[in-house]
Amino acid sequence: MGGKPPPTIRQRRLGAELRRLREAAGMSGEDAAAALECGQAKISRIETGANGIRPFELRGLLKAYGVTDRELVESLVEMAKEGRRQGWWNQYAKTFPGIVDLAHLESTAVRIRTWQTVLVPGLLQVPGYMRALFRRGRRAYTEAQVEQCVEARTARQQIFEKADPPEYRAVLYEGVPVVLAGKTTE
């Protein structure tokens, strides 16, 4: 079952904002389609995030919706451009389902909070701990896939090396085994 990948969070956010703006303008999907000179199905696919929208089409649609706030227009155009960009995480999407949206959210986050009752959070795991989890997890990974998952999770941790990293807080249940200097505490 191949086909098109599911919409990213960026695409869904843009689509939801476009729907909100269309409704605020009192326009139907048919009205928006007429303004863009396309079918109503295209508007629906854009609003659900299933399809992207080109910047010139987006500007035309926003003009039809009566959006005059330049800052809003430019931020939505940038969001449309971002929706088409591939992040480092896309290379891991098949092996590590869910990483595309998670990594994008983490890369743009200002604050990250987590509470764990069983495992050390992925952003705090060391490679040995990761390997053990992936080898013994619910999904049967080949050794090459285990290494690819470790590589992806390690890449996620790079958010802490940004010039302005997100504030991170993790609350762990006392039973979570913690790895300190290569030794596991239980």
PyMOL commands that set and color helices and strands:
alter all, ss='L'
color gray80, all
select helices_A, chain A and resi 9-24+29-36+40-48+55-64+70-84+88-92+99-108+122-124+127-136+143-161
alter helices_A, ss='H'
color red, helices_A
select strands_A, chain A and resi 111-116+167-172+178-180+183-185
alter strands_A, ss='S'
color yellow, strands_A
deselect
rebuild
show_as cartoon
